[in-house]
Amino acid sequence: MSRDERVRVGVLSLHTSKETKAICNAVEDLGHRAEWLRAENTTVRIGEGSVALEPDVDVIANRMLLSNTDQPCEELGLANTFAQLVPTLNEPAATLTAFHKLSTAAALSNAEVRVPDVLLALSGDRLNAARGEFGEEAVYKTAIGTHGGGTWKVGPGEGVNATVGNRYAFLQELIERDDERHRDVRVYVVGGEIVAAMYRYAPDNDWRTNVALGGSVEDATADLPEEAREMARRSAEVVGLDYAGVDLVEGEEGWFVLEVNPTAGFKGLHEATGISPAPHIARLAIERGGGSVDDDRVEDLAATLDDSTPRAMPVPLPTEEGEPSVIGYTEEVVLSGTSGSSTVYAKSDTGATRTSIDTQLAADIGAGPIKSITRVRSGSQKTAKSRPVVDVVVGVGGTQHTVTASVEDRSHMDYPVILGRDILKHYRVDVGRRVDADVEDTPEEEE
C-alpha cells in the first residue's frame, strides 16, 4: 500500500486511555495512518470562506468522554464542529442521546426496545410522590454518569431529589431474578456486528456490576441468547452509534436494555473474552474513509489489547524557557467558582501535592462539583483523612490556574487556602517574601 492510499484516521480524544491508544495502534498496524486529535495538535482555522481542520484527516473516530467532564456541551460542540468537516463515527447527535441515560431510554422505548420503567420529575416532591410505583427497592441514578458513579439502590421511605449536584436524577425499576447473584451483560457492537460480550457480576459488598467497582467478568460471546444479541444490535442502531457497549439485564419477563455507552472501556472485556474491539473500530473507520484492510489481520490484532504509547501521540510545541516567576511564602490570590470570586491570602506549601481550600470559601464561590475523594495526612498525624476534591480557578499574580483542589474546614487555621505543588511548580518560591504578618502554620502533605 502506497502512502497516497493510506487513510488518515483521526481519533478524537482529549483524555488518555487504553482504548484511545489501542485504536490508534490498530490503525497503524492495519497499514494506515492515525492522528490523535487532542489539545497539543488540533486547530480549526476559518478564513476566506473556508474551514480547515488540522491535522488533516479523512475520517474521525469520536472518543470524547462526555460523562466525565463538568462541561459536556463544550466538548460536544467541538465534536460537532469537526463532524461538519470530516465524516465521523459516533456522530455528536448520537453521542448526545447515548451519554444521557434518560434520552437513551426514551429513544429505545419509542423504537419498542424493552427498557426498565423510568420516572424523571423536575420536582423532588413529584419524584417522591411516585416512589411507591417502583416497588420495595428501586434504582436512583443521575442522567449522566460513568463507572457506576451516580447510581444507588433506594428502599421504601428513602427520600430522593430531582437533582444530584448539577445533574438531573431519576427513579428506575430494579430488574433482578429471584435467588440469583446479580449480573448483567456488556455486549460490544461495532458496525452492526457483535464483536464480544461478557457477563458482569456484582462484588460481594455491592449490587452494581461495574468492573471499576470490583465486579467480576465472564465470557458470554458464544452463549449469549439470540434475544439479547438482537436487542444489543438494535439498540446501537436506534441510538445511531457506529460502535457501543450495550448493557442488558435479564429479568423474569426477559431482557432489558440498561445503557448504550459510546465510550465503553475495553479492559474488562478483553480480560473476559480475549477480544479487543479496537481493531474492529479501526477497520470501520478506515473503510468509512475509503480504505481497505485485511480481515484476517483484524482478527489477529483483536487478540491483544495494545495500549502502548502510539506513534500518533502528539508532541507538545516547544516553549521558550525563561526564569520562572517568583511567588512568596504568602500571596494574595483570587479564587473563582461557578457563583463568584473571592480575594484571600494563601500560603505556599511545597510539601503539599494538591492545593487546598476552606469549606466555607468553596461554598461561597461555588467550587465544584465534587469530582472524587482523596486521602490527606496533615503535619505529624499518623492517619490520613478523606477530603472531597473540586475544580477551582486560582489567580496568582494575574495568571489563572485551573486545579483540582481538596476541600477541608480551615476555619481554625490562619489561611483559607494552601497553594500546593500543582500551582507552585510554575513558580520559584521565595520563603522570605510575605504579603501579611508573620505567623506559624502546620505543613500538610497528601498521600
Secondary structure, 3 states (H helix, E strand, C coil): CCHHHCCEEEEECCCCCHHHHHHHHHHHHCCCEEEEECCCCCEEEEECCEEEEECCCCEEEECCCHHHCCCHHHHHHHHHHHHCCCCEECCHHHHHHHHCHHHHHHHHHHCCCCCCCEECCCCHHHHHHCHHHHCCCEEEEECCCCCCCCEEEECCCCCCCCEECCEEEEEEECCCCCCCCCEEEEEEEECCEEEEEEEEECCCCCCCCCHHHCCEEEECCCCCCHHHHHHHHHHHHHHCCCEEEEEEEEECCEEEEEEEECCCCCHHHHHHHCCCCHHHHHHHHHHHCCCCCCHHHHHHHCCCCCCCCCCCCCCCCCCCCCCCEEEECEEEEEEECCCCEEEEEEEECCCCCCCEEEHHHHHHHCCCCEEEEEEEEECCCCCCEEEEEEEEEEEECCEEEEEEEEEECCCCCCCCEEECHHHHCCEEEECCCCCCCCCCCCCEEEC
